Amino acid sequence: MDLKAKCRCAWAANGDPLDQRYHDREWGVPVHSDRKLFEFLILEGAQAGLSWSTILKKRVNYRKAYDNFDAGKIARYGAAKVRRLLKDPGIVRNRLKIRASILNARAFLKIQKEFGRFDRYIWQFTGGKPIQNRRRSMKQVPAHTRESDVMSQDLKRRGFKFTGSTICYAFMQAVGMVNDHTLNCFRYRQLARKRK
């Protein structure tokens, strides 16, 4: 079947190849790599107030600017690195978001030390497996859930910034902790079958 002819979630049916590729290959796929989980946590925080398409277009630049999301390196960023990031047009140049990414890297490393892996910590909020929702349209998708509320509270307690419940829910969707593909989307059944 032609990629353009496939039925997708409404947000990815706009014809933008970058959005479609992300939807078809990544969105909702369970992620267990600590580095990848950290990447999504930083990118979802950067997205606050912006569109995900904007962040997708800057993703490659983020990887370069942020040492391929190596939390150990980011945790050591100082004032000189922050100044460079604030001048980098390839990322969202927001001082609060940049500062938050550094604080989040430090908090991330503490969780890794405590739990052995960030993956083990973050997946506890869905009982270690993806939540399979049954949405008929994107209008039925909430901005946050009880699980994202609990996750947000715990991340904030541990020192994370830009991790409100809405950001946490978008993170959960991105890393496959929830399957929010609509029932008519070709990816819904594929991901439901891969349920851990």
N, C-alpha and C positions, 0 to 999 in steps of 0.2 A: 504494500500500500504506500502511496506517495506520502511523504512526511506532511505536506501541506493539507492533505485530505483527512488526516487523523483528527478525531474529536479530542480536544484538549480542554483543560480548565479555562474558564473565560479570561483570566488574566494573561494566559499564554497564547490566546487565539488572536492576538493583535497583528500577527504577521512579522513581528520582529524576530529575526533568526536567533539572536542572542538569548532572548527570553524563551523561545521555543526549545533551543538546545538545553538550556538550564532546566526547564520544566521536564523535558523528555529523559534527561540523563541523571539529574541530580536531586531535584526537589522531591522530598519525601523518601529518599533512599536512606535506610539506616546507616549512620556513620558511627564508627567505633575507634577511629584513629584520633588520638589526643590532639595531634597538630591540626587536623581538619576541624575538629570540634572547636578548638581555640580560634581558628580562622573564622568560622561562622559566628562565633560569639562576638568577635571584634567587628566583623562586617555588619552584623545586625545592629550593633550599637551605633556604628557610623551611619546607618540608614535612617535613624530616628529623624523624622521630619522630612525625609526625602523619599523618592521612589526606589524600589529595588533595582529597577532598570539602570538608574544612575550608578548604583554601587556595582552592578555587574560590569558596566562599561569601565569602571576604575579598578576592577579586581586584579588584573595583571599588574597594574601600577602599585596596588597595595602590597602585593607579594614582594615586589622589588623594594619598596620603601620600608617594609616591615620585616626584612630579613626572612622572607618565606614563612612568616608567622612562627618563628622560633621564640617561644615564650621566655626562655632563658636569656636570650639576647635583648628582647624587648624590655624585660624587667630591669635591665641595667641602663636603659636610655637615660641620658642626662639632658641638661639644658641646651647644649649645642645640637643634639639630635632633634629635640623638640623644635628648635628654631629652623632646622632644615626641613622638617616635616611641614611646618607652617608655610613654607615657601614652595612646597611641592604641589604643582597644579594637577598632578595625577591622582591625588587623594582628596578627601573632604578636609579642608583646612580649617578645622574648628578646634580651638585650643582645649576646650573642655573634653571633646571626644578623643583627642590625642593623649591628653593627660590620663583620661579614663583607660585607654588601651594599655598604658604602662602599669597603672594600678591593678588592672585586671590580670596582666601577665604575672604580677607578683602574687596575687590571690590564687591564680590558677596553679602556680608552682607549689603553693602551700597545700592545696587540695591534692595534687599529685603525691606529695609527700605523705599526707595523711591516709589516702585511700589506695595508694599504689599506682592508680591511673585515674585521670579525670573522667574517662569513660565509665568507670565503675560508680563514681559519684553521681554523674549527671543522669544516667539511665535509671537510677533508683526512683526518680520522680514519675516514671511510667511503669514501675514494677519490672524493669529490665527488658521490656518488649514494646513494640509500637502499638499505639492505640489505633484501632481501625474504626474510623468514623464512617458515616454513611450520609454524606451531604449530597443533596440533589442539585444545589446551586451554591455559588460562592457567597450569596446573601445569607446562607445558613451558617457560614463559618464565623465563629465568635472572635472578638479581638483578644480575649484571654479566657482562660479556664481555671478551674480550681487547681489543677496541676501546675499551670504556669504561675499562678499566684504564690503557691508554696515554694516553687523553684526561685522565683524572684525574691521572696523574703529571705530565703536561705543564702542566696548569692550576695545580697546586700549585707546580711549579717556577717558574711565572710570578707567584706571589703570591696565587692565589685561595684562598679558604676555603670550607668546606662544599661541596666538590666531590670527595667520595669517589667510588669507582667505581660504587657503587649509585645515588648521586644523578646521576652522569653518565649512567648507563644510562636512568634515568627521563627525563632531559632528552632523550636521543637518541630515545626513544619519542615524547615529546611533540612534538618539532620535526621528526618524520618522517625522521630519519636511519636509523631502522629501521622496518619495517612489522611490528609485533607484533600486529596484529589476527589473531584466530584464523581458520582457513580457512572456518569456517561463518558468520563475521560478514559482513554485507552490505558493510562498508567494505573488506574485504580486497582483493577484486578491483578495486574502484574505485581504490584507491590503487596497486595493482600496475600498473594500466594507465597511471597518471600518472607512473610511474617516470621520473626525469630521464635 
